[in-house]
Amino acid sequence: MKGEELRAAEAHIARLEEELLRLKDVKRDLQALREEHRRLRRSAEGRVAKILSAPFRLFRRRQSTEAVEQDEYGRWFARHRVSAEEAAKLREQSRTFSYRPLISILTPTFNADERFLMGAVESVIAQAYENWELILIDDGSSDTRVRGLLENLGQRDARIQTGFQDHGGISSALNTALARARGGWIALLDHDDLLEPDALFRAIELLQNDREADVIYSDEDKIVDGKLSAPMPKPDWSPEFFCTHDYLGHFVIIRRDLARDGFRSEFDGAQDYDLLLRVSEKTERIRHIPRVLYHWRRTAESTAHNIRRKPGALEAGRSAIEGHLERRQENARVAIDWGTHLYRVRREVGPEKISIIFNGELDRRAIDSAQAGQADRIRAKTNSPNFEIVTDLKEATGEYVLLLDFDLEPLDENWLTAMAEQLSNPKIGAVGARIVSSDDTVESAGLILLPDGSVRFAFAGYARDFRGANRQLQAVRNYSAVSASCLLTRRELFEKIASSNTPGSLHFGRDDGACAAVEFCLRLQELGLRTVSVPYAELRRTSKKENASGMCLDLQKRWPEMFRRDPYYNPNLSSERADFSLGR
């Protein structure tokens, strides 16, 4: 496995070097154009042209401003955020809550931009929920103006505390703030970011009916060039997805008791991620508010701008996951996917044999043909030594069972190992692959349940290397269900739920195969087992298949809450496209 990762890293470095050379050429050409532009402006002809073009430049600026105001996401967010009048009503409502805990907001500062810091503080003061304290700790700023700014802020509102320390790093500053915190809950706010006025309110509102929650997180977006963009509608708590990157991000509040061990300086750059990984080992009562409540400012210094600018943060995150797995006594290591900068947990594959069973109703002659044809092609494109291909479950001798459509061919010889790795985790019950159509677009990366009882194939019709939707097509990710076209599970589970020898068993070869797969995965969920999809296991369909959705009304009646709100598909996302883009 290490050799495979080394080759991937070398290929990525080669691509970066090519891009660097291209950018150097572009920079040289741009410098030449600037010189020519300056020469023309100094000439008489250039001065005349500047005077004549002034009205048109003004018109272009006005057009540009209007374009920003009409930004699609900006319009969407304007429809969903609270107005000033609504925030005032929420403030009154919050005063009637029976549970009104103090929230301690921890904000480390270091050479903060005055405008950005003031904006962050103003966003806290504007909160509809008023029982908070803001703890600002400066980590030895070299800019002497910061001290005066913080002291003035501390005098402005009795709920604002300020403190100063020698430069010790962000974890050190956070620990200083944590030691001062009086609240039963802590929240994290970077000094240049913004909270929506209902951020604290929504969290405390949730706690009125769910007092057992230990961690609460929301959706977020970014501030880029002064406007809101890059929304991140997140799924509900997804343990496997969380081990690919810190998707909880912002806005997060945590019971202070769960954070009492504090932040660790060796993970600076990924200190929040390390803390949340440790918290997730103590509780799974992690709740999600599907609203954009936090705006993360993208600056040249932030990881929001580009993780490559802070490679230490990427390595710190990798180390944090490895520590998390070690504490859970899981035999695994963590690699970095250099194409996406996502983390990939590589578990040791056990000795379990995999029995591959082809889907579909076939006569004996067709089965013999498959054994001689497709089975040979699968063997040739699979590097796992411990598998067999059988005609039905009765012949299977493996501990794992893989259901596979006849017309799917692997695109990489490591596909089966990539799937089997996931079943090494006892919490996983079913594993799906990324299925690619004959035209090289995605057929399915997982199944999405919708309120009308339909089931759609995630990312259907998109290019297999699609990078939109916050890289969710490229990450190992939890789904409520995966397609039965390529589904790996434990044989004992398959026999218990779906074997043809079991009364009321499922038949994956029927026309509504998507519904059979959903039922199987939801029944696994009732047993406390999760389902994941693995992008590193890719298979291409060699024939034409049109099914991009199905209706599962009987299942909707049995699992109404799962269809009302699929926990792994944010309710703000499109139900028409199932591509993780914003809905109407």
Secondary structure, DSSP 4 states (H G I P E B T S, - for coil): -HHHHHHHHHHHHHHHHHHHHHHHHHHHHHHHHHHHHHHHHHSHHHHHHHHHHHHHHHHHHHHHHHHHHT-HHHHHHHHHSPPHHHHHHHHHHHTT-S----EEEEEEESS--HHHHHHHHHHHHT-SS--EEEEEEEE--S-THHHHHHHHHHHH-TTEEEEEE----HHHHHHHHHHH--SSEEEE--TT-EE-TTHHHHHHHHHHH-TT--EEEEEEEEEETTEEEEEEPPPS--HHHHTTS--S-SSEEEEGGGGTT---GGGTTSHHHHHHHHHHTT---EEEEEEEEEEEE--TTSTTT-GGG-HHHHHHHHHHHHHHHHHTT--EEEEEETTTTEEEEEEPP-S--EEEEE-S---HHHHHHHHHTHHHHHHHT---SSEEEESSGGG---SEEEEE-TTEEESSTTHHHHHHHHHTSTTEEEEEEEEE-TTSBEEESSEEE-TTSEEEETTTTSBTT--TGGGTTTS-EEESB--TTEEEEEHHHHHHHT-TTSTT---TTSTTHHHHHHHHHHHHHHTT-EEEEEEEEEEEESS-----EEE-HHHHHHSHHHHHS-TTS-TTB-TTT-SS-B--
